[in-house]
């Protein structure tokens, strides 16, 4: 059982930047994969970035302007995004897996608008 809590969302101007944070707690098992998904209006949830083992994967739409990182000591994962675009507007969800299953945070709203 893992609880994931996101923070850092809000209103950002186009071209701006932000950093999302996700804190994981409640599990006696090691978190294997950890990352971020998002769901925009009238869209399906899509992968943004994820860390699996020693590798990272980014969606093409954010590659080059996003960085996902993990702090194992604090049990947190971060998503830094810059050059934000209106199409980045979405609810961003923290995601993690253990040997027992997959877990989702409650989501944090990111709105990119002038």
Short mmCIF file of the C-alpha atoms (twelve columns), coordinates in Angstrom:
data_MODEL
# 
_entry.id   MODEL 
# 
loop_
_atom_site.group_PDB 
_atom_site.id 
_atom_site.type_symbol 
_atom_site.label_atom_id 
_atom_site.label_alt_id 
_atom_site.label_comp_id 
_atom_site.label_asym_id 
_atom_site.label_seq_id 
_atom_site.Cartn_x 
_atom_site.Cartn_y 
_atom_site.Cartn_z 
_atom_site.pdbx_PDB_model_num 
ATOM 1   C CA . UNK A 1   0.000   0.000  0.000   1 
ATOM 2   C CA . UNK A 2   1.422   3.311  -1.147  1 
ATOM 3   C CA . UNK A 3   0.043   6.800  -0.716  1 
ATOM 4   C CA . UNK A 4   1.145   9.445  -3.189  1 
ATOM 5   C CA . UNK A 5   0.609   13.155 -2.646  1 
ATOM 6   C CA . UNK A 6   1.383   15.709 -5.341  1 
ATOM 7   C CA . UNK A 7   2.086   19.380 -4.923  1 
ATOM 8   C CA . UNK A 8   3.318   22.301 -6.984  1 
ATOM 9   C CA . UNK A 9   0.551   22.725 -9.509  1 
ATOM 10  C CA . UNK A 10  -1.052  26.023 -10.338 1 
ATOM 11  C CA . UNK A 11  -1.389  28.733 -12.954 1 
ATOM 12  C CA . UNK A 12  1.656   29.405 -15.105 1 
ATOM 13  C CA . UNK A 13  2.138   31.719 -18.059 1 
ATOM 14  C CA . UNK A 14  3.161   30.283 -21.426 1 
ATOM 15  C CA . UNK A 15  6.918   29.976 -21.549 1 
ATOM 16  C CA . UNK A 16  7.118   29.700 -17.803 1 
ATOM 17  C CA . UNK A 17  8.275   26.847 -15.650 1 
ATOM 18  C CA . UNK A 18  7.235   24.873 -12.621 1 
ATOM 19  C CA . UNK A 19  8.250   21.979 -10.463 1 
ATOM 20  C CA . UNK A 20  5.874   19.298 -9.301  1 
ATOM 21  C CA . UNK A 21  6.635   17.179 -6.270  1 
ATOM 22  C CA . UNK A 22  5.284   13.836 -5.166  1 
ATOM 23  C CA . UNK A 23  5.800   12.307 -1.746  1 
ATOM 24  C CA . UNK A 24  5.353   8.572  -1.288  1 
ATOM 25  C CA . UNK A 25  4.564   6.907  2.007   1 
ATOM 26  C CA . UNK A 26  2.858   3.952  3.622   1 
ATOM 27  C CA . UNK A 27  4.522   0.998  1.926   1 
ATOM 28  C CA . UNK A 28  6.810   -1.583 3.423   1 
ATOM 29  C CA . UNK A 29  7.839   -2.629 -0.069  1 
ATOM 30  C CA . UNK A 30  10.311  -0.948 -2.343  1 
ATOM 31  C CA . UNK A 31  8.999   1.393  -4.991  1 
ATOM 32  C CA . UNK A 32  10.254  0.262  -8.358  1 
ATOM 33  C CA . UNK A 33  8.882   2.594  -10.989 1 
ATOM 34  C CA . UNK A 34  7.937   6.181  -10.196 1 
ATOM 35  C CA . UNK A 35  6.854   8.998  -12.436 1 
ATOM 36  C CA . UNK A 36  4.123   11.202 -13.833 1 
ATOM 37  C CA . UNK A 37  1.065   10.964 -16.019 1 
ATOM 38  C CA . UNK A 38  -1.327  13.687 -17.059 1 
ATOM 39  C CA . UNK A 39  -4.853  14.004 -18.347 1 
ATOM 40  C CA . UNK A 40  -6.004  17.046 -20.245 1 
ATOM 41  C CA . UNK A 41  -9.567  18.020 -21.099 1 
ATOM 42  C CA . UNK A 42  -11.267 15.381 -23.221 1 
ATOM 43  C CA . UNK A 43  -8.084  13.351 -23.401 1 
ATOM 44  C CA . UNK A 44  -6.982  10.019 -22.069 1 
ATOM 45  C CA . UNK A 45  -4.374  9.829  -19.384 1 
ATOM 46  C CA . UNK A 46  -0.914  9.787  -20.905 1 
ATOM 47  C CA . UNK A 47  2.588   9.185  -19.706 1 
ATOM 48  C CA . UNK A 48  4.700   12.286 -19.111 1 
ATOM 49  C CA . UNK A 49  7.866   10.838 -17.616 1 
ATOM 50  C CA . UNK A 50  8.853   7.825  -15.587 1 
ATOM 51  C CA . UNK A 51  11.885  6.376  -13.879 1 
ATOM 52  C CA . UNK A 52  12.236  2.623  -14.061 1 
ATOM 53  C CA . UNK A 53  15.409  1.272  -12.585 1 
ATOM 54  C CA . UNK A 54  18.293  3.164  -14.087 1 
ATOM 55  C CA . UNK A 55  16.403  4.476  -17.079 1 
ATOM 56  C CA . UNK A 56  14.005  7.330  -17.721 1 
ATOM 57  C CA . UNK A 57  11.347  7.713  -20.357 1 
ATOM 58  C CA . UNK A 58  9.726   10.933 -21.547 1 
ATOM 59  C CA . UNK A 59  6.751   11.608 -23.720 1 
ATOM 60  C CA . UNK A 60  7.726   13.134 -27.040 1 
ATOM 61  C CA . UNK A 61  5.617   16.176 -26.239 1 
ATOM 62  C CA . UNK A 62  7.751   17.093 -23.215 1 
ATOM 63  C CA . UNK A 63  11.120  15.658 -24.126 1 
ATOM 64  C CA . UNK A 64  13.866  18.259 -24.013 1 
ATOM 65  C CA . UNK A 65  12.006  20.613 -21.717 1 
ATOM 66  C CA . UNK A 66  11.196  18.340 -18.801 1 
ATOM 67  C CA . UNK A 67  13.235  16.536 -16.203 1 
ATOM 68  C CA . UNK A 68  12.034  13.809 -13.882 1 
ATOM 69  C CA . UNK A 69  14.138  13.025 -10.846 1 
ATOM 70  C CA . UNK A 70  13.886  10.934 -7.734  1 
ATOM 71  C CA . UNK A 71  15.182  11.446 -4.222  1 
ATOM 72  C CA . UNK A 72  15.307  7.997  -2.675  1 
ATOM 73  C CA . UNK A 73  16.256  9.259  0.776   1 
ATOM 74  C CA . UNK A 74  13.156  11.459 0.927   1 
ATOM 75  C CA . UNK A 75  10.999  9.018  -1.041  1 
ATOM 76  C CA . UNK A 76  10.004  11.717 -3.486  1 
ATOM 77  C CA . UNK A 77  9.858   12.212 -7.205  1 
ATOM 78  C CA . UNK A 78  9.887   15.529 -9.035  1 
ATOM 79  C CA . UNK A 79  8.924   16.825 -12.419 1 
ATOM 80  C CA . UNK A 80  10.494  20.031 -13.662 1 
ATOM 81  C CA . UNK A 81  9.022   21.575 -16.771 1 
ATOM 82  C CA . UNK A 82  9.959   24.685 -18.656 1 
ATOM 83  C CA . UNK A 83  8.828   26.406 -21.829 1 
ATOM 84  C CA . UNK A 84  5.322   25.525 -20.826 1 
ATOM 85  C CA . UNK A 85  2.616   25.566 -23.454 1 
ATOM 86  C CA . UNK A 86  -1.164  25.828 -23.189 1 
ATOM 87  C CA . UNK A 87  -1.379  22.214 -24.312 1 
ATOM 88  C CA . UNK A 88  0.465   21.250 -21.134 1 
ATOM 89  C CA . UNK A 89  -2.686  22.159 -19.237 1 
ATOM 90  C CA . UNK A 90  -3.831  19.015 -17.467 1 
ATOM 91  C CA . UNK A 91  -4.224  17.257 -14.184 1 
ATOM 92  C CA . UNK A 92  -0.868  15.718 -13.374 1 
ATOM 93  C CA . UNK A 93  -0.811  12.437 -11.488 1 
ATOM 94  C CA . UNK A 94  2.027   10.882 -9.588  1 
ATOM 95  C CA . UNK A 95  2.439   7.179  -10.295 1 
ATOM 96  C CA . UNK A 96  4.376   4.424  -8.590  1 
ATOM 97  C CA . UNK A 97  4.658   0.671  -8.670  1 
ATOM 98  C CA . UNK A 98  5.761   -1.954 -6.214  1 
ATOM 99  C CA . UNK A 99  5.726   -5.715 -6.463  1 
ATOM 100 C CA . UNK A 100 2.146   -5.577 -5.166  1 
ATOM 101 C CA . UNK A 101 0.659   -3.223 -7.709  1 
ATOM 102 C CA . UNK A 102 0.338   0.261  -9.120  1 
ATOM 103 C CA . UNK A 103 -0.652  3.414  -7.263  1 
ATOM 104 C CA . UNK A 104 -1.853  6.875  -8.183  1 
ATOM 105 C CA . UNK A 105 -1.873  10.218 -6.474  1 
ATOM 106 C CA . UNK A 106 -4.953  12.418 -6.360  1 
ATOM 107 C CA . UNK A 107 -3.648  14.721 -9.063  1 
ATOM 108 C CA . UNK A 108 -2.630  18.352 -9.174  1 
ATOM 109 C CA . UNK A 109 -3.943  20.854 -11.693 1 
ATOM 110 C CA . UNK A 110 -1.525  22.646 -13.988 1 
ATOM 111 C CA . UNK A 111 -2.975  25.452 -16.074 1 
ATOM 112 C CA . UNK A 112 -0.840  27.232 -18.653 1 
ATOM 113 C CA . UNK A 113 -2.497  30.457 -19.696 1 
ATOM 114 C CA . UNK A 114 -1.813  34.151 -20.009 1 
# 
